[in-house]
Amino acid sequence: MQAMKNHHLLLLLLFMATTTTTINAADTPGTHNITKILAQYPQFSTFNHYLTATHLAVEINQRQTITVLAVDNSGMASLLSKHLSLYTIKNVLSLHVLVDYFGAKKLHQITHGTALVSSMFQATGAAPGTTGFVNITDLKAGHVGFGAQDSGTLDSRFVKSVVEHPYKISVIQVTSTLASPEAEAPTPSPSQLNFTTLMAKQGCKKFADLLLAAPDVEKTFEGEIDTGLTIFCPVDTAVTGFMHKFKNLTKDQQSSLLMYHGTAVYNSFSMLKMNNGIMNTLATDMATKNHQYKYNIQDHDETITLKTKIVSATVTGTLFDEQPLAIYIINKVLEPRELFKVPEVEALAPAPATKDRSASSTADESDGSSDDDKAANTSGVEEVRRIGAAVAVVVAVVLAMVI
């Protein structure tokens, strides 16, 4: 009988521990996946495809509260018949992503019957003035109209609610895409932008000059823009103070250092905050087995820090951010451990006892990689500890019941 009782208590313990883990996971922001949601509805396959192609899906998944105005395949065909560039299509579709939650019930209970709601076209700064706002009006008799602020019309209607996860994500079908002169205006691709000119005009001229003096490196940066590129640009004062070190490097080393400041992935500021851990760079692909050219990125109280074994640089501002290109200003030049000597304290602290110098050198190199790996897993470890603590409380309660 006692064995049966203990068995039941064990099952209760496992159930409560599993429930605790599930609740913690459910509370994590950004758990929705718009691509998977729409994949269940073939009528939205074209809309879903272009959310992915324009990288809007990534931004939607990062948001904690969002409403997507989905258009079926026939509605998308009308938009595509205008032969807009992919970057212009992105602007149009970003009008269909509202940065607030609207379920079917809320649409019919709008205060005073009408509301102006910010879209991602507005929130990202791509829309001039207030042209990125969407007018939602309750037309009564079950009808709700939608229209872009700059169009002056309600050219789309509510069809039905597709998916609702209250106050997180709502997907609503509308009859057609929202017409907007501003959103449909020709948009140059980021690769047509002169990113070195942008940097030179906003406090990063000296770093831009270094890129211009290394044509192969500049071409490498340009070649990555259309598929996604993030650049960390040191301010002029930081580059000036670093030049005596830069001049002592070989040409190849200088190229590696410059490419160490770029990564072949687009990262918005919100994405940077979620990417705690090791980050590859443009120099990583050119590196040998023992030279990885990586650094750790950490977010603490809205401050993003890039940490190498040599320096810690802080992101002090956003110079340019329009997918797929982001340029951030940092307060120091990033110095990779592959090119510069690790400070004595950093080098000696993790070193194990060894019998000879060569073994010590190998251990130092190994420890460096190990530290990077540990940093990359920090957030995961903290989550495990948090769940473990919750389970420990459950265990204590169950044991008290047994006693």
C-alpha positions in Angstrom: 0.0 0.0 0.0 2.8 2.4 0.9 4.6 1.5 -2.4 1.4 2.4 -4.3 1.1 5.7 -2.4 4.8 6.5 -3.2 4.2 5.6 -6.9 1.2 8.0 -7.1 3.2 10.8 -5.4 6.1 10.3 -7.9 3.6 10.6 -10.8 2.3 13.8 -9.2 5.8 15.2 -8.8 6.6 14.5 -12.4 3.4 16.1 -13.6 3.9 19.2 -11.6 7.5 19.6 -12.7 6.5 19.2 -16.4 3.7 21.7 -15.9 6.2 24.2 -14.4 8.5 23.8 -17.4 5.7 24.2 -19.9 4.4 27.4 -18.2 7.9 28.9 -18.2 8.2 28.1 -21.9 4.8 29.5 -22.7 5.6 32.8 -21.0 8.7 33.4 -23.2 8.1 36.3 -25.6 8.2 35.9 -29.3 7.1 32.2 -29.3 4.8 32.5 -32.3 5.9 31.7 -35.8 3.9 33.4 -38.5 5.4 31.2 -41.2 4.1 28.0 -39.5 0.8 29.6 -38.7 0.1 30.6 -42.4 1.5 27.3 -43.7 -1.7 25.7 -42.5 -3.8 27.8 -44.9 -2.9 27.2 -48.6 -5.0 30.3 -49.6 -2.3 32.5 -48.0 0.7 30.7 -49.5 1.8 33.7 -51.7 1.4 36.1 -48.8 3.4 33.8 -46.6 6.1 33.4 -49.2 6.6 37.2 -49.5 6.7 37.6 -45.7 9.7 35.3 -45.8 11.3 36.7 -48.9 11.2 40.3 -47.5 12.4 39.1 -44.0 9.2 40.5 -42.5 8.5 37.1 -41.0 11.5 37.4 -38.8 10.4 40.8 -37.5 6.9 39.6 -36.8 8.2 36.6 -34.8 10.3 39.0 -32.7 7.3 41.1 -31.7 5.3 40.3 -28.5 2.1 41.9 -29.7 1.1 41.9 -33.3 -1.8 41.8 -35.8 -1.3 40.5 -39.3 -3.7 41.5 -42.1 -3.4 38.5 -44.4 -4.4 38.7 -48.0 -5.3 35.5 -50.0 -3.5 34.5 -53.2 -5.9 36.3 -55.5 -5.4 39.5 -53.6 -1.6 39.1 -53.8 -1.8 38.5 -57.5 -3.2 42.0 -57.9 -0.3 43.5 -56.0 2.3 41.4 -57.9 0.8 42.6 -61.3 2.3 46.0 -60.5 5.8 44.5 -60.9 7.1 46.3 -57.8 10.7 45.5 -56.5 11.0 43.2 -53.6 12.0 46.1 -51.4 8.9 48.0 -52.3 6.7 44.9 -51.7 8.3 44.8 -48.3 7.0 48.4 -47.6 3.5 47.5 -48.8 3.3 44.3 -46.7 4.7 46.0 -43.6 1.5 48.2 -43.8 -0.4 44.9 -43.1 1.4 44.3 -39.9 -0.1 46.3 -37.0 1.9 46.8 -33.8 -1.1 46.2 -31.6 -3.5 43.4 -31.0 -6.9 43.3 -32.8 -9.1 40.2 -32.5 -12.5 40.0 -34.3 -14.3 41.2 -31.1 -12.0 44.2 -30.6 -12.5 45.3 -34.3 -16.2 45.7 -33.6 -15.7 47.5 -30.3 -13.4 50.4 -31.4 -13.9 53.5 -29.4 -15.8 56.1 -31.4 -15.9 53.6 -34.3 -12.6 54.4 -35.8 -8.9 54.3 -34.9 -5.5 55.1 -36.4 -3.0 52.2 -35.7 0.7 52.2 -36.3 2.0 49.6 -38.7 5.5 48.2 -39.0 6.0 50.5 -42.0 5.6 53.4 -39.5 7.3 51.7 -36.5 10.5 51.0 -38.4 10.8 54.6 -39.6 10.5 53.7 -43.2 7.3 55.7 -43.7 7.6 59.5 -43.9 5.5 61.5 -41.5 2.4 59.5 -40.4 1.9 57.7 -43.7 2.6 54.4 -42.0 -0.6 54.5 -40.0 -3.6 52.4 -40.9 -7.2 53.6 -40.5 -9.6 51.0 -39.0 -13.3 51.9 -39.1 -16.3 49.9 -37.9 -18.8 50.3 -40.7 -21.6 48.6 -38.7 -23.6 45.7 -39.9 -20.6 43.5 -39.2 -18.4 45.3 -41.7 -14.9 46.7 -40.8 -12.9 48.8 -43.3 -9.1 49.2 -43.5 -7.1 51.8 -45.3 -3.6 53.4 -45.4 -3.5 56.9 -43.8 -2.1 58.5 -47.0 -4.7 56.9 -49.3 -7.7 58.5 -47.7 -9.9 55.5 -48.5 -11.0 52.3 -46.8 -10.2 50.0 -49.7 -10.1 46.7 -47.8 -12.6 44.9 -45.7 -12.5 42.4 -42.8 -13.3 38.9 -44.0 -12.7 36.7 -40.9 -10.4 35.9 -38.0 -7.9 33.2 -39.0 -5.9 32.8 -35.7 -6.1 34.5 -32.4 -3.7 34.1 -29.5 -5.0 36.9 -27.2 -2.7 39.9 -26.8 0.2 38.1 -28.6 -0.7 37.5 -32.2 -3.8 37.8 -34.3 -4.1 36.9 -38.0 -7.1 38.5 -39.8 -8.0 38.0 -43.4 -8.8 41.1 -45.4 -10.2 41.4 -48.9 -7.2 43.1 -50.6 -3.9 44.8 -50.0 -4.0 48.4 -48.7 -3.2 51.0 -51.4 -0.5 53.5 -50.4 1.3 55.9 -52.6 4.2 56.1 -50.1 4.6 52.4 -49.6 4.4 51.7 -53.4 7.0 54.4 -54.2 10.1 53.0 -55.9 12.6 51.8 -53.2 16.3 51.3 -54.1 17.9 48.1 -53.0 20.3 48.4 -50.0 23.1 47.4 -52.3 22.5 50.6 -54.3 23.2 52.6 -51.1 26.8 53.8 -50.6 27.3 52.5 -47.1 30.8 54.0 -46.7 29.2 57.5 -47.5 26.5 56.8 -44.9 29.2 56.0 -42.3 31.4 59.0 -43.3 28.5 61.4 -42.8 27.6 60.1 -39.3 30.8 59.9 -37.3 32.5 56.8 -38.8 34.5 58.5 -41.5 37.9 57.1 -40.5 36.6 53.5 -40.5 34.9 54.1 -43.9 38.3 55.4 -45.2 40.0 52.2 -44.1 37.4 50.2 -46.0 37.8 52.4 -49.1 41.6 51.8 -48.9 41.0 48.0 -49.0 38.9 47.5 -52.2 38.7 43.7 -51.7 37.3 44.1 -48.2 34.8 46.8 -49.4 33.6 44.4 -52.1 33.1 41.6 -49.6 30.9 43.9 -47.5 28.9 45.0 -50.6 28.4 41.4 -51.7 26.7 40.5 -48.5 24.2 43.4 -48.3 21.3 41.9 -50.3 21.3 38.6 -48.3 21.8 40.3 -45.0 24.6 42.3 -43.4 25.3 43.9 -40.0 28.2 46.3 -39.6 29.7 47.6 -36.3 31.4 50.9 -37.1 33.9 52.3 -34.5 33.6 56.1 -34.0 36.4 58.3 -35.4 38.1 58.9 -32.0 38.4 55.2 -31.4 39.9 54.6 -34.9 42.4 57.5 -34.4 43.6 56.0 -31.1 43.9 52.6 -32.7 45.9 53.5 -35.8 49.3 52.9 -34.3 48.3 49.2 -33.8 46.6 49.0 -37.3 49.7 50.2 -39.1 51.8 47.4 -37.5 49.5 44.7 -39.0 50.2 43.0 -42.3 47.9 43.7 -45.2 46.1 40.4 -44.7 45.8 41.0 -41.0 44.3 44.5 -41.7 41.8 42.9 -44.0 40.8 40.3 -41.3 40.4 43.1 -38.7 38.1 45.2 -41.0 36.0 42.1 -41.8 35.8 41.3 -38.1 33.5 44.3 -37.8 30.8 42.8 -40.1 28.6 39.7 -39.9 26.7 38.2 -42.8 23.3 38.3 -41.1 20.8 41.1 -40.7 20.2 42.0 -37.1 17.7 44.6 -36.0 18.4 46.1 -32.6 15.7 43.9 -31.0 17.3 40.9 -32.7 20.8 41.9 -31.3 19.3 41.9 -27.8 18.1 38.3 -28.2 21.3 37.0 -29.8 23.4 36.7 -26.6 26.4 34.4 -27.3 29.0 33.8 -29.9 28.7 35.7 -33.2 30.5 34.8 -36.4 32.0 37.5 -38.5 33.0 38.1 -42.2 36.5 37.2 -41.1 35.4 33.8 -39.8 35.0 32.3 -43.3 38.6 33.2 -44.2 40.1 32.0 -40.9 42.2 28.9 -40.4 41.1 26.1 -38.0 42.7 27.7 -34.9 41.7 31.3 -35.9 38.0 31.7 -35.6 37.5 35.5 -35.5 34.4 35.4 -33.3 33.3 37.5 -30.3 30.5 37.4 -27.7 27.5 39.6 -27.8 25.7 40.4 -24.6 22.7 42.5 -23.7 22.3 44.0 -20.2 19.7 46.6 -19.3 19.2 47.7 -23.0 23.0 48.0 -23.4 24.6 45.8 -26.1 28.2 44.9 -25.6 30.6 43.1 -28.0 33.3 41.3 -26.1 36.6 39.9 -27.5 39.4 38.6 -25.4 41.0 42.0 -25.8 38.3 44.7 -25.5 34.7 45.2 -24.8 32.9 47.6 -27.1 29.5 49.1 -26.5 26.8 49.9 -29.2 26.2 53.6 -28.8 23.8 54.2 -31.6 22.1 53.1 -34.8 23.6 54.6 -37.9 21.3 52.8 -40.4 18.7 50.0 -40.0 16.6 49.0 -43.0 16.5 45.3 -43.7 18.6 43.6 -44.9 21.3 46.1 -43.8 22.0 47.4 -40.3 25.0 49.6 -39.3 25.6 50.3 -35.6 28.1 52.7 -34.0 30.4 51.3 -31.4 32.8 53.1 -29.0 35.9 51.0 -29.6 37.7 49.1 -32.4 37.1 45.4 -32.1 40.4 43.6 -31.5 40.4 39.8 -32.2 42.6 37.5 -30.0 43.9 36.1 -33.3 45.8 39.3 -34.0 46.5 40.8 -30.5 47.9 39.5 -27.3 45.4 38.7 -24.6 45.9 40.8 -21.5 48.0 39.1 -18.8 45.1 38.8 -16.3 42.8 37.3 -19.0 45.4 35.0 -20.2 46.6 33.6 -16.8 43.3 33.4 -14.9 41.9 30.3 -16.7 45.2 28.5 -17.4 45.5 25.0 -15.8 48.7 23.7 -14.3 50.9 22.3 -17.1 54.4 20.7 -17.3 55.8 22.6 -20.3 55.3 25.8 -22.2 53.8 24.2 -25.3 51.2 22.5 -23.3 50.4 25.8 -21.5 50.0 27.5 -24.9 47.6 24.8 -26.1 45.7 25.0 -22.9 45.3 28.8 -23.2 44.0 28.4 -26.8 41.6 25.7 -25.6 40.4 27.7 -22.7 39.7 30.7 -24.9 37.3 28.6 -27.0 35.8 27.1 -23.9 35.0 30.5 -22.5 33.3 31.5 -25.7 31.2 28.3 -25.6 30.3 29.0 -22.0 29.2 32.5 -22.8 27.1 31.3 -25.7 25.2 28.9 -23.3 24.8 31.3 -20.4 21.2 32.1 -21.1 20.4 28.4 -21.5 22.1 27.6 -18.2 20.2 30.3 -16.4 16.9 28.9 -17.7 17.8 25.4 -16.5 18.6 26.8 -13.1 15.4 28.7 -12.9 13.3 25.6 -13.8 15.4 23.5 -11.5 14.6 25.8 -8.6 10.9 25.6 -9.3 11.1 21.8 -9.4 13.0 21.8 -6.1 10.1 23.7 -4.5 7.7 21.1 -5.8 9.9 18.3 -4.4 9.9 20.0 -1.0 6.1 20.3 -1.0 5.6 16.6 -2.0 8.1 15.4 0.6 6.3 17.4 3.3 3.1 15.7 2.2 4.7 12.3 2.6 6.1 13.0 6.0 
